[in-house]
Amino acid sequence: MAESPVTASPDMNAPDAAGLMAAHDIGVLPIAEGDRLVGVITDRDLVLRALASGKEPSAVRLGDIATTRGLETVTPDTQLADARALMAAKRIRRLPVVKDGQLVGMLSLGDVAVASASMRGVGETLAEISVSIATEQTNPGPDVGTPERVRDREELPSERGA
């Protein structure tokens, strides 16, 4: 977990948030009033909710475009497997860490990967988070796993005289 995360206030504008993200090399900003978490804004939110809307970015307040409802959080005591499962179920890459109502950190999927004993679990979580229903409907792509054409060419050990 990243402790003491960089935060923004709801009254800041989109360029302010982009500047903070660039300066700190981060893709998410918790929106806080004092130590109390009130929302989050991601780099993707800035593109979709500020730039793509055609509004003047400096006129877009973070409080107006931040995710504020249904905000998922964990505590410092949350088990890593539980945080990973929440990330997969809710398709989120970063979780605010809150203790006694105060923001104390941010947990990213990268943090989970570094601390996890189960690389398979991390990979499955990333796959679940990364699924795009719109993309799958447009371009379903190949099935996951070994292609049938490859399986057909593989010989079983008993067929090789082993």
Backbone bond lengths (Angstrom), bond angles and torsions (degrees), N, CA, C in turn:
res aa  C-N    CA-C-N  psi(-1)  N-CA   C-N-CA  omega(-1)  CA-C   N-CA-C  phi
1 M - - - 1.448 - - 1.519 108.56 -
2 A 1.303 114.89 140.31 1.464 120.62 172.85 1.520 107.33 -83.95
3 E 1.330 116.76 118.27 1.460 120.92 -179.66 1.521 109.93 -84.89
4 S 1.321 115.78 154.42 1.466 122.32 179.00 1.521 111.68 48.71
5 P 1.334 117.49 61.51 1.466 119.34 -176.72 1.520 112.50 -66.54
6 V 1.317 114.18 152.61 1.460 121.24 172.87 1.519 106.47 -65.90
7 T 1.320 117.57 134.07 1.463 121.47 -179.34 1.524 110.36 -124.56
8 A 1.311 114.24 165.27 1.466 121.73 174.98 1.522 107.44 -128.00
9 S 1.309 115.70 160.69 1.469 119.85 177.10 1.530 108.98 -100.41
10 P 1.321 116.50 156.52 1.465 119.50 -179.91 1.528 113.71 -60.62
11 D 1.325 117.55 -22.52 1.464 120.82 -177.87 1.531 113.57 -84.90
12 M 1.325 117.46 -9.36 1.465 119.59 177.55 1.519 109.28 -70.03
13 N 1.333 116.36 160.67 1.467 119.26 -179.64 1.533 111.16 -105.14
14 A 1.320 115.86 175.34 1.462 121.68 -175.75 1.533 112.78 -59.37
15 P 1.344 120.50 -45.80 1.465 119.08 177.64 1.537 112.89 -62.12
16 D 1.346 117.19 -33.73 1.467 119.77 176.29 1.526 109.97 -60.77
17 A 1.337 116.31 -45.40 1.461 121.19 -179.52 1.522 110.47 -64.54
18 A 1.317 116.92 -44.34 1.469 120.62 179.39 1.525 110.59 -61.51
19 G 1.314 116.86 -39.89 1.463 121.04 177.93 1.513 112.51 -63.60
20 L 1.328 116.77 -42.44 1.468 120.32 177.33 1.525 111.03 -64.07
21 M 1.332 115.63 -42.85 1.470 119.43 179.42 1.522 110.75 -62.30
22 A 1.315 117.04 -42.52 1.460 120.69 179.97 1.530 110.97 -67.01
23 A 1.312 116.96 -43.94 1.458 121.34 -177.35 1.524 112.44 -64.72
24 H 1.322 116.00 -32.54 1.471 120.35 -176.32 1.529 112.82 -106.76
25 D 1.336 116.85 3.28 1.469 122.55 179.22 1.531 111.47 52.69
26 I 1.330 115.07 53.74 1.465 121.68 -179.98 1.521 109.50 -129.74
27 G 1.311 116.98 159.20 1.458 121.46 -178.60 1.510 113.83 -113.31
28 V 1.326 117.01 3.66 1.462 120.71 179.47 1.524 108.54 -145.73
29 L 1.328 114.21 144.39 1.461 121.01 174.50 1.521 108.98 -126.12
30 P 1.311 117.22 123.45 1.455 118.03 169.90 1.534 107.85 -69.51
31 I 1.307 116.08 139.94 1.461 121.16 175.66 1.530 105.90 -99.64
32 A 1.316 115.23 121.98 1.458 119.12 -173.94 1.516 111.27 -131.53
33 E 1.303 114.11 149.47 1.465 122.19 169.25 1.521 104.39 -115.02
34 G 1.320 116.10 104.95 1.460 120.34 -170.01 1.523 107.92 67.69
35 D 1.336 116.48 -128.36 1.466 120.57 177.27 1.519 111.95 -95.53
36 R 1.340 117.42 0.23 1.467 121.12 -175.44 1.523 110.57 -90.31
37 L 1.331 115.53 124.43 1.458 121.67 178.34 1.528 109.61 -72.63
38 V 1.337 116.63 128.50 1.464 120.44 177.93 1.525 112.42 -119.48
39 G 1.346 117.17 -9.54 1.458 120.00 178.97 1.510 111.02 174.40
40 V 1.320 115.66 -178.07 1.465 121.95 174.18 1.520 108.77 -139.70
41 I 1.316 115.19 152.58 1.455 121.30 175.73 1.527 107.56 -134.29
42 T 1.320 115.75 133.99 1.465 120.41 179.02 1.516 109.98 -109.58
43 D 1.330 114.87 166.79 1.460 119.20 176.26 1.526 109.93 -60.29
44 R 1.320 116.71 -35.48 1.469 120.81 178.35 1.534 110.57 -66.19
45 D 1.338 116.75 -39.57 1.464 120.48 176.47 1.525 110.36 -58.02
46 L 1.323 116.73 -42.29 1.465 120.27 -179.83 1.525 110.93 -60.28
47 V 1.324 115.93 -42.07 1.468 119.22 -179.61 1.518 110.73 -68.35
48 L 1.330 117.00 -50.48 1.466 120.23 -173.43 1.526 113.84 -76.35
49 R 1.321 116.78 -37.95 1.465 119.79 -173.40 1.525 113.95 -96.67
50 A 1.325 117.22 -16.78 1.470 119.39 -179.87 1.525 110.98 -114.06
51 L 1.321 118.04 -59.42 1.463 120.34 -175.98 1.520 112.84 -70.44
52 A 1.327 117.45 -48.43 1.467 120.39 -176.38 1.523 112.70 -68.65
53 S 1.318 116.94 -18.30 1.464 120.04 -179.91 1.526 112.19 -74.02
54 G 1.344 116.29 -15.61 1.453 120.25 -179.78 1.518 113.28 83.31
55 K 1.323 116.56 2.00 1.466 120.06 178.75 1.528 109.71 -78.20
56 E 1.303 115.13 157.53 1.459 120.91 174.05 1.535 107.26 -66.75
57 P 1.341 119.71 116.28 1.469 121.46 -175.30 1.521 114.73 -53.39
58 S 1.327 117.18 -37.79 1.464 118.70 -179.03 1.530 112.39 -70.01
59 A 1.329 116.94 -13.45 1.468 120.45 177.60 1.531 112.08 -93.96
60 V 1.333 117.41 -4.15 1.462 121.59 -177.97 1.528 109.24 -92.64
61 R 1.342 115.41 112.62 1.469 121.22 178.12 1.529 109.92 -80.11
62 L 1.319 116.22 140.08 1.463 120.27 179.67 1.518 111.64 -61.25
63 G 1.319 117.03 -36.15 1.460 120.44 179.03 1.521 112.83 -61.12
64 D 1.333 116.74 -23.54 1.468 121.17 -179.75 1.527 112.99 -85.87
65 I 1.343 117.78 -20.50 1.467 119.34 -176.53 1.529 113.59 -118.74
66 A 1.317 117.66 -5.81 1.468 120.93 -178.48 1.525 110.53 -72.66
67 T 1.321 115.03 153.59 1.459 120.53 171.09 1.518 106.98 -76.65
68 T 1.321 116.06 119.12 1.467 120.07 -178.11 1.526 112.22 -122.59
69 R 1.329 117.26 -24.89 1.472 120.55 179.90 1.518 109.63 -99.36
70 G 1.319 115.48 146.31 1.452 120.04 178.03 1.517 112.85 66.20
71 L 1.307 116.59 25.01 1.455 122.38 -177.74 1.529 109.43 -69.80
72 E 1.307 116.07 120.97 1.465 121.56 179.43 1.524 108.99 -89.50
73 T 1.320 116.20 137.00 1.461 122.02 177.51 1.526 109.03 -137.67
74 V 1.322 115.45 165.13 1.459 122.46 171.92 1.521 107.24 -130.26
75 T 1.327 115.61 169.31 1.464 121.22 175.22 1.524 108.29 -106.83
76 P 1.329 117.97 166.54 1.465 119.19 176.68 1.532 112.75 -61.02
77 D 1.327 116.90 -20.59 1.466 121.35 -179.05 1.527 113.41 -89.52
78 T 1.311 118.14 -4.67 1.465 120.86 -178.98 1.521 109.85 -63.20
79 Q 1.334 116.00 133.32 1.460 120.95 177.10 1.528 109.27 -65.44
80 L 1.327 115.98 142.82 1.460 121.09 -178.39 1.524 111.51 -58.21
81 A 1.316 117.12 -41.64 1.473 120.82 179.12 1.524 110.90 -62.21
82 D 1.332 117.46 -36.38 1.464 121.10 178.65 1.525 111.07 -69.21
83 A 1.328 116.52 -40.31 1.472 120.41 177.30 1.526 109.83 -63.59
84 R 1.336 116.29 -43.68 1.468 121.04 179.26 1.520 110.59 -62.15
85 A 1.323 117.00 -42.06 1.472 120.71 179.11 1.527 110.69 -64.72
86 L 1.324 117.48 -40.14 1.470 121.23 177.68 1.525 110.32 -63.67
87 M 1.326 116.93 -43.38 1.463 120.57 178.36 1.528 110.68 -59.29
88 A 1.328 116.00 -43.52 1.471 120.02 -179.53 1.522 110.69 -66.78
89 A 1.321 117.00 -46.54 1.468 121.07 -176.21 1.527 112.10 -64.61
90 K 1.316 116.60 -38.68 1.470 121.10 -176.04 1.530 112.67 -98.06
91 R 1.354 116.82 -1.71 1.460 122.70 179.07 1.531 112.11 55.93
92 I 1.342 114.61 52.77 1.463 119.98 178.23 1.521 109.53 -126.65
93 R 1.315 116.13 145.39 1.464 122.32 -175.95 1.522 113.37 -98.45
94 R 1.323 116.77 -15.44 1.459 119.98 -176.59 1.524 109.90 -140.78
95 L 1.316 115.95 135.87 1.463 121.41 -179.08 1.525 110.16 -122.38
96 P 1.327 117.22 127.65 1.457 118.84 171.20 1.526 109.67 -67.33
97 V 1.320 116.02 141.84 1.462 121.92 177.57 1.526 106.53 -106.82
98 V 1.327 115.42 122.00 1.461 121.87 -174.32 1.522 109.56 -123.61
99 K 1.339 115.72 135.78 1.461 121.01 176.48 1.517 107.94 -131.69
100 D 1.324 115.40 125.33 1.475 121.31 -179.43 1.527 111.52 52.01
101 G 1.336 116.29 40.44 1.454 121.41 176.67 1.514 114.99 80.65
102 Q 1.333 117.48 -0.84 1.462 120.55 -178.32 1.528 110.69 -111.23
103 L 1.318 115.89 139.78 1.456 122.16 176.24 1.527 108.81 -70.53
104 V 1.348 116.44 123.40 1.466 120.04 -179.71 1.523 112.98 -120.10
105 G 1.344 117.29 -9.54 1.454 118.44 -179.39 1.512 112.40 -179.89
106 M 1.335 114.54 179.24 1.464 122.44 174.84 1.521 107.21 -132.18
107 L 1.326 115.72 134.22 1.464 122.01 177.46 1.516 108.03 -110.02
108 S 1.325 116.43 122.05 1.461 120.38 -179.55 1.523 109.63 -106.04
109 L 1.314 115.92 163.60 1.455 120.30 176.04 1.528 109.73 -60.38
110 G 1.325 117.12 -33.49 1.457 120.82 175.86 1.519 111.83 -62.64
111 D 1.340 116.79 -40.93 1.466 120.48 176.57 1.528 110.31 -61.02
112 V 1.326 115.38 -41.66 1.463 120.68 179.68 1.527 109.71 -63.80
113 A 1.326 117.02 -42.10 1.461 120.55 -178.76 1.523 111.30 -63.47
114 V 1.317 117.18 -42.36 1.462 121.19 -178.55 1.530 110.89 -66.39
115 A 1.330 117.05 -38.14 1.465 121.15 -175.15 1.523 113.79 -90.70
116 S 1.312 117.82 -9.84 1.457 121.27 -172.88 1.518 112.49 -84.82
117 A 1.319 114.63 141.07 1.468 120.40 174.36 1.524 110.34 -84.96
118 S 1.325 116.99 -13.97 1.459 120.45 -176.16 1.520 110.85 -110.92
119 M 1.315 116.72 93.00 1.467 120.28 177.60 1.529 110.62 -64.94
120 R 1.319 116.90 -32.67 1.463 119.42 177.01 1.531 109.81 -62.73
121 G 1.332 116.47 -43.34 1.466 120.18 178.61 1.514 111.83 -61.87
122 V 1.330 116.70 -40.63 1.467 120.88 178.18 1.521 109.88 -64.21
123 G 1.335 116.24 -43.82 1.466 120.19 178.91 1.511 111.89 -62.31
124 E 1.326 116.93 -41.73 1.465 120.76 178.44 1.528 110.45 -64.98
125 T 1.334 116.39 -39.04 1.464 120.27 177.83 1.515 110.40 -63.30
126 L 1.328 117.28 -45.92 1.459 120.72 178.62 1.518 110.96 -60.64
127 A 1.321 117.14 -41.92 1.468 120.67 179.22 1.531 110.62 -61.95
128 E 1.332 117.18 -42.43 1.466 120.08 179.92 1.519 111.55 -66.97
129 I 1.330 116.93 -40.45 1.458 120.85 179.72 1.523 111.12 -66.03
130 S 1.329 116.23 -36.44 1.459 121.81 -172.39 1.515 114.89 -82.59
131 V 1.304 118.46 -9.37 1.464 121.13 -178.71 1.524 109.63 -63.16
132 S 1.309 115.41 131.06 1.454 121.21 175.70 1.522 107.65 -118.52
133 I 1.304 116.67 111.69 1.459 121.07 -178.52 1.523 110.37 -59.79
134 A 1.327 117.48 -41.37 1.464 120.84 -179.52 1.527 110.58 -62.34
135 T 1.327 117.24 -42.40 1.457 120.73 179.77 1.516 110.72 -67.98
136 E 1.322 117.48 -42.22 1.466 119.80 179.58 1.516 111.80 -61.95
137 Q 1.321 117.86 -35.48 1.457 120.73 -179.91 1.525 110.59 -71.27
138 T 1.323 117.28 -35.47 1.455 121.83 -179.77 1.523 111.74 -78.74
139 N 1.323 115.98 -42.87 1.458 121.93 -175.96 1.521 108.50 -138.62
140 P 1.339 117.02 87.23 1.461 118.95 -174.32 1.523 114.23 -63.62
141 G 1.308 118.64 -25.38 1.457 121.31 176.55 1.511 112.63 66.31
142 P 1.320 116.18 -178.64 1.465 120.49 -177.43 1.522 111.38 -75.58
143 D 1.330 115.46 158.80 1.450 120.59 173.95 1.521 108.38 -67.84
144 V 1.326 115.13 150.70 1.453 120.60 178.26 1.523 108.52 -73.65
145 G 1.332 116.78 139.19 1.456 120.96 177.11 1.516 111.41 118.67
146 T 1.304 114.89 -173.06 1.456 121.15 -179.61 1.518 109.97 -71.36
147 P 1.332 118.07 127.05 1.468 119.71 179.76 1.532 110.46 -61.85
148 E 1.303 115.50 146.93 1.460 121.19 -179.19 1.522 111.70 -57.71
149 R 1.349 117.70 -38.30 1.457 120.44 -179.01 1.525 111.12 -61.95
150 V 1.327 117.42 -30.75 1.461 121.12 178.23 1.523 109.62 -78.44
151 R 1.315 116.46 -42.97 1.468 120.12 178.71 1.516 111.01 -59.01
152 D 1.332 116.60 -38.86 1.462 120.42 -178.51 1.525 111.80 -64.08
153 R 1.340 117.99 -29.34 1.463 121.74 -178.62 1.517 112.87 -85.22
154 E 1.333 116.92 -20.04 1.459 119.62 -178.60 1.519 110.23 -72.14
155 E 1.290 114.99 138.08 1.456 120.08 177.26 1.516 109.04 -99.99
156 L 1.285 116.70 142.77 1.443 121.57 173.53 1.524 108.30 -75.31
157 P 1.329 119.82 149.03 1.466 121.87 -179.87 1.531 112.11 -54.00
158 S 1.330 118.59 -34.34 1.460 121.17 -178.45 1.531 110.86 -70.04
159 E 1.332 117.95 -25.05 1.454 121.65 179.71 1.526 111.70 -79.42
160 R 1.349 117.01 -17.42 1.468 121.33 -179.89 1.528 111.44 -94.37
161 G 1.304 117.16 3.13 1.456 119.90 179.48 1.514 112.81 84.52
162 A 1.312 116.76 19.43 1.457 119.86 -178.94 1.502 111.92 -82.73
